[in-house]
Amino acid sequence: MADHTDGMNLHLPHRDVTLLAVSRAPLAEIERFRRRMGWQFKWVSSHGNQFNYDFHVSFTPEEKAKGEVAYNYGTWPFLSEELPGISVFYKDDAGDVFHTYSTYGRGVEVMMGTYSLLDLMPQGRDEDHLGHTMEWVRHHDRYEQSSPAKAAPAAGSCCAARS
């Protein structure tokens, strides 16, 4: 998801929106990774606090021991220590902050423009043969390099094709 963030984050402040990523890793670790990937968006650490647990995207040892977790407004088998989520907050003129929306699971795809474009292709996301739907996704510096299959489109045109 993060690879899609900087492009849209250029536009969001013009609509009075601040985008902020939150991860449980220590800030120094986050910053090292962010520099490696070349990302510019704001990214903070929730290391040492309950934020991720409060929004049910990280799970306690007790939840793991039970074998099920509260996620995506339901109870699910424990499969991972963390799962994705997006939460929206509103700050009013008095400075009070309100939680207005959260989405999880497939709802986080709003952050990934690649999926929206793949959904228009004849083969769609072409994930039926994969063990899990995001198995094909890599950090952008970890894809195998290959030569382009088609010539670049002319200036001013736009197209997408699956070869």
trRosetta pair geometry for C-beta under 8 A, 3 or more apart (Angstrom, degrees):
i j d omega theta_ij theta_ji phi_ij phi_ji
1 4 6.1 -67 -170 36 46 108
1 5 6.9 60 140 -48 73 101
1 84 7.2 123 -16 -139 146 143
1 108 6.6 -59 -88 155 147 108
1 111 4.2 31 -156 114 112 128
1 112 5.4 -86 -108 -65 69 94
2 5 5.2 -38 -155 1 46 126
2 21 6.8 21 -105 -94 103 159
2 37 6.9 33 116 139 128 158
2 39 5.8 -37 164 -99 111 152
2 41 7.4 -145 -154 42 85 132
3 37 7.6 -113 -86 -178 76 122
3 39 7.9 -105 -95 -86 40 109
3 139 7.9 159 -57 -151 118 50
3 140 5.2 126 -112 -42 134 119
4 7 6.5 -64 -172 38 50 111
4 8 6.7 23 149 -1 80 113
4 111 5.9 139 78 156 127 68
4 112 5.3 174 -8 -118 157 43
4 113 5.1 164 -140 11 127 91
4 114 6.9 -125 -75 -9 124 88
5 8 6.5 -75 -154 46 32 95
5 9 5.5 31 159 -29 73 119
5 19 6.7 -175 -163 138 103 146
5 21 7.2 -27 -125 -51 165 122
5 39 6.8 35 67 -149 118 117
5 41 4.7 -48 133 -27 125 154
5 111 6.9 -4 -78 -169 82 105
6 9 5.4 -58 -136 37 28 116
6 10 7.0 46 160 -34 60 92
6 39 5.9 -155 -51 -145 117 68
6 40 5.1 84 -120 39 117 96
6 41 5.7 -132 -81 -36 67 95
7 10 6.4 -47 -171 9 29 112
7 113 7.7 -47 76 -1 138 148
8 11 5.9 -62 -167 39 51 106
8 12 6.3 57 143 -37 79 104
8 19 7.7 89 102 -43 97 161
8 113 7.7 164 -46 -44 118 121
9 12 5.5 -41 -137 20 42 119
9 13 7.7 45 174 -19 64 91
9 19 5.0 -107 -111 45 100 138
9 40 7.4 -169 85 86 139 95
9 41 5.0 -169 -62 -97 170 104
11 14 5.8 -64 -171 33 51 115
11 15 7.2 25 146 -3 78 107
12 15 6.0 -73 -158 45 42 99
12 17 4.0 -85 -179 82 97 110
12 18 7.3 147 129 -87 120 15
12 19 5.5 70 78 -24 168 109
13 16 7.4 41 -167 -86 42 19
13 17 6.7 -115 -80 61 30 60
13 18 7.0 47 -96 -87 79 59
18 42 7.5 -7 177 34 96 143
19 41 6.0 -50 102 -153 111 121
19 42 7.0 153 95 42 63 95
20 41 7.8 -178 -110 162 31 98
20 42 4.8 -39 -114 95 75 114
20 43 7.4 160 -169 -94 61 29
20 44 6.2 3 179 5 110 110
21 41 6.2 79 -7 116 110 121
21 42 7.0 168 23 97 72 57
21 43 4.3 -17 68 -113 107 81
21 44 7.3 163 84 24 55 62
22 43 7.7 -179 -75 -159 25 60
22 44 5.7 -19 -106 70 70 87
22 45 7.6 121 -156 -129 65 10
22 46 5.2 49 178 -31 107 114
22 51 6.3 -93 172 125 146 141
22 52 7.0 -170 127 -72 114 89
23 30 5.7 157 59 -99 126 119
23 43 6.8 7 7 -178 106 104
23 44 7.9 165 29 87 65 42
23 45 6.4 -40 75 -114 72 58
23 46 6.9 -168 93 21 21 90
24 45 7.2 58 -167 -162 16 75
24 46 5.4 -49 -97 72 56 92
24 47 5.6 104 179 -82 54 62
24 52 5.4 -51 -66 -7 106 155
24 58 5.9 85 -54 -85 142 152
24 82 7.1 -147 7 -86 129 144
25 29 4.4 -103 162 87 119 127
25 30 5.3 149 86 -56 112 85
25 33 7.9 48 92 6 161 138
25 45 6.3 -96 84 -122 54 104
25 47 6.3 -44 122 -66 17 117
26 29 4.9 90 64 7 80 106
26 30 7.2 -149 97 -7 40 89
26 45 5.9 20 -158 -140 23 155
26 47 4.8 27 -87 -52 51 173
27 30 5.4 -55 -147 37 36 114
27 31 6.1 35 157 -20 70 106
27 44 7.2 -29 -105 -157 102 49
27 45 4.1 -110 -65 -11 73 135
27 47 7.1 -122 -27 21 68 128
28 31 5.8 -54 -146 37 29 111
28 32 6.5 34 154 -22 63 104
29 32 5.8 -50 -149 31 30 113
29 33 6.6 24 155 -12 63 108
30 33 6.0 -64 -153 41 29 107
30 34 6.0 30 153 -22 68 111
30 43 5.3 -158 167 126 124 119
30 44 7.7 70 112 177 168 8
30 45 5.7 -155 -7 -70 142 96
31 34 5.5 -52 -139 37 31 114
31 35 6.3 33 159 -19 64 104
31 43 7.8 174 -78 79 55 113
32 35 6.1 -58 -154 35 26 109
32 36 6.5 28 150 -21 62 107
33 36 5.5 -52 -149 33 34 115
33 37 6.3 19 158 -8 67 110
34 37 6.1 -65 -147 45 28 102
34 39 4.9 -89 -156 62 79 104
34 43 5.6 -171 -81 35 139 145
35 38 7.5 34 -176 -73 31 35
36 141 7.2 -100 154 19 93 156
37 139 6.6 -104 -103 -167 110 110
37 140 6.9 101 -149 39 90 103
37 141 6.9 -136 -111 -7 63 116
39 43 7.4 58 110 -28 129 132
46 49 5.4 -99 -173 62 74 97
46 50 8.0 -88 174 67 112 17
46 51 4.0 -108 -139 50 134 123
46 52 5.2 143 96 -25 150 95
50 53 4.8 -68 -165 53 74 113
50 54 5.2 82 132 -35 95 99
51 54 5.8 -57 -147 31 26 112
51 55 6.7 -1 164 3 62 108
52 55 6.3 -69 -148 49 29 95
52 57 5.1 -90 -164 72 83 93
52 58 3.6 50 128 4 119 120
52 82 7.0 -33 177 -124 137 109
53 56 7.4 33 -176 -76 35 36
53 58 5.3 -62 -68 77 62 96
53 59 7.5 128 -117 -99 80 19
53 60 6.3 58 -131 -55 125 91
55 85 5.8 -180 140 105 113 152
55 87 5.6 -85 -136 -48 143 142
55 102 6.4 -170 -158 -124 103 145
56 59 7.9 37 -155 -82 58 75
56 69 7.3 148 -163 159 93 100
56 70 5.1 -82 -131 103 133 90
56 71 5.5 -175 154 -98 110 55
56 85 7.2 111 82 -65 71 159
56 104 7.6 -46 99 -81 103 150
57 71 7.6 98 -97 -124 43 98
57 82 6.0 33 149 -161 76 81
57 83 5.6 -126 -149 69 67 66
57 84 6.7 -8 -144 -168 119 10
57 85 4.1 -121 -80 11 125 123
57 104 7.3 -161 -91 -115 91 111
58 81 6.7 4 -147 153 74 75
58 82 4.9 -17 -98 -102 72 89
59 63 4.3 -111 -173 84 100 136
59 64 5.7 121 122 -54 117 84
59 69 4.7 -62 -111 -116 135 136
59 78 6.7 177 136 -128 167 105
59 81 6.1 -140 44 -157 95 46
59 82 7.3 -159 5 -79 82 43
60 63 4.7 101 54 4 77 99
60 64 7.1 -140 97 -3 43 86
61 64 5.5 -54 -147 38 35 113
61 65 6.2 38 154 -24 67 105
62 65 5.7 -52 -146 34 30 112
62 66 6.6 31 154 -19 62 104
63 66 5.8 -56 -154 34 32 111
63 68 7.3 -95 -172 90 78 42
63 69 4.8 62 169 -104 125 83
63 70 7.5 -95 -129 10 131 76
63 78 6.7 145 138 -91 83 122
64 67 7.6 41 172 -71 35 31
64 69 7.6 11 -73 -68 50 108
64 78 5.4 127 -129 -156 55 157
64 81 7.4 -7 -85 -106 128 71
66 78 7.5 126 78 -32 70 128
67 77 6.5 -32 159 -147 81 73
67 78 5.3 -130 -163 16 33 111
68 75 5.2 33 162 175 125 99
68 76 6.3 166 -156 83 81 31
68 77 5.7 -56 -101 -107 75 34
68 78 5.9 -122 -81 -31 18 81
69 75 7.3 167 82 -151 28 60
69 76 5.8 -27 62 63 77 84
69 77 8.0 17 17 124 79 15
69 78 5.3 97 -22 -92 102 77
70 74 7.6 180 -148 93 57 24
70 75 6.0 -36 -95 -96 57 66
70 76 8.0 123 -121 18 12 81
71 74 7.0 -31 74 64 55 67
71 75 7.9 92 28 -126 67 23
71 76 5.0 -49 50 23 109 127
71 83 5.7 43 -146 55 142 150
71 104 6.1 -163 175 161 80 157
71 105 7.6 113 145 -49 102 97
72 76 7.0 50 40 -33 105 134
72 83 8.0 -71 -31 122 100 144
72 104 3.9 -134 -86 86 79 127
72 105 4.6 30 -97 -18 144 118
72 107 7.7 159 -127 11 101 119
73 104 7.6 173 -4 32 77 124
76 79 7.4 -53 138 -2 111 105
79 83 7.9 67 68 -75 99 116
80 83 5.8 117 76 -67 119 81
83 104 6.8 49 122 -165 115 110
83 105 7.6 -3 164 -72 125 60
84 104 6.8 153 96 -149 64 64
84 105 7.6 154 70 -63 90 17
84 108 4.5 -47 128 -20 125 174
85 102 6.1 -1 -179 -172 111 103
85 103 7.0 167 -155 85 66 42
85 104 4.6 -22 -104 -98 87 84
85 108 6.6 -116 -110 -74 16 122
86 102 6.8 164 87 -152 51 55
86 103 5.2 -5 56 55 98 88
86 104 7.8 -170 22 -74 65 43
86 107 7.0 -132 34 121 109 98
86 108 5.3 149 -19 -112 107 81
86 110 7.1 -80 21 55 167 115
86 111 6.7 173 -77 -40 138 121
87 99 6.4 -38 -177 -146 116 100
87 101 6.9 163 -155 91 49 55
87 102 4.4 -14 -102 -100 79 89
88 99 7.6 113 81 -162 52 55
88 100 5.0 -57 101 66 99 96
88 101 4.1 15 39 54 117 98
88 102 7.3 -156 16 -69 71 45
89 97 5.4 5 176 -175 123 100
89 98 6.5 156 -159 78 70 41
89 99 5.7 -40 -101 -99 80 49
89 100 6.5 146 -119 8 23 88
90 97 7.2 158 80 -153 41 53
90 98 4.9 -16 58 59 92 97
90 100 5.1 57 -13 -33 108 132
91 95 6.6 -14 -173 -146 101 34
91 96 7.2 164 -150 81 57 36
91 97 5.1 -21 -95 -97 78 75
91 98 7.9 178 -78 18 32 70
92 95 7.2 -50 73 16 67 18
92 96 5.1 0 39 56 108 88
92 98 7.3 47 -25 -4 101 111
99 102 7.2 -3 177 -40 111 102
103 107 3.1 -125 168 140 114 139
103 108 6.3 173 109 -61 97 57
103 110 7.3 61 81 7 151 127
104 107 5.7 49 47 44 26 118
104 108 6.7 0 -148 -35 26 102
105 108 7.0 162 75 4 21 94
106 109 5.7 -18 -177 -9 60 119
107 110 6.8 -13 169 -9 57 106
108 111 5.8 -27 171 16 72 114
108 112 7.8 56 128 -8 74 104
109 112 5.3 -66 -156 42 59 107
109 115 4.9 -72 -165 77 111 160
109 116 7.8 143 151 -50 101 76
112 115 4.6 61 104 3 111 108
112 116 7.5 164 103 -10 64 83
113 116 5.5 -53 -155 34 47 113
113 117 6.4 40 152 -15 74 105
114 117 6.0 -62 -153 41 32 107
114 118 6.1 31 153 -19 68 109
115 118 5.6 -54 -141 39 33 111
115 119 6.3 41 156 -29 65 103
115 125 6.7 -1 -138 -95 78 118
116 119 5.8 -51 -154 26 29 116
116 120 7.5 27 149 -18 57 101
117 120 5.9 -55 -164 27 40 111
117 121 7.4 47 143 -31 65 99
117 160 5.5 -152 -175 -128 114 167
118 121 5.4 -44 -158 15 46 119
118 124 6.4 59 148 172 85 42
118 125 4.8 73 134 -93 131 62
118 126 7.7 -107 -171 11 118 86
119 124 6.1 13 -126 -142 43 77
119 125 6.8 0 -76 -46 61 89
120 160 6.9 81 83 77 122 137
121 124 6.1 -171 74 -65 84 16
121 126 8.0 -43 97 -25 129 103
121 160 7.0 -97 -77 128 96 113
121 161 8.0 119 -121 -153 103 25
121 162 4.7 72 -159 -23 135 127
122 162 6.9 -133 41 43 87 125
123 126 4.5 22 142 -69 115 105
123 162 5.8 -110 30 99 114 163
124 127 7.9 -79 113 9 101 84
125 133 7.2 17 133 -163 146 97
126 129 7.8 -19 166 23 72 98
126 162 7.8 150 -29 -158 138 153
127 130 4.9 -54 -166 25 70 123
127 133 4.8 37 173 -136 153 68
127 135 7.6 136 -146 33 95 96
127 136 7.2 -121 -105 -1 87 122
130 133 6.5 119 85 -105 130 24
130 135 4.3 -175 -171 38 122 132
130 136 6.4 -88 -97 -33 147 93
131 135 5.5 105 48 -75 84 147
132 135 5.3 127 62 -47 69 97
134 137 4.7 -31 -175 14 85 123
138 142 4.2 -134 173 86 117 102
138 143 5.0 155 71 -67 139 70
139 142 4.6 73 59 6 84 114
140 143 6.6 -30 -157 -1 40 109
148 151 7.6 105 117 -95 126 20
148 152 7.4 3 152 -58 166 74
149 163 4.2 -65 112 -23 164 174
150 161 6.7 42 -4 66 159 133
150 163 6.7 -173 -30 -72 104 129
153 157 4.4 -120 159 86 122 111
153 158 6.9 151 91 -96 163 15
153 159 5.3 147 -77 22 145 110
154 157 5.0 64 64 7 80 123
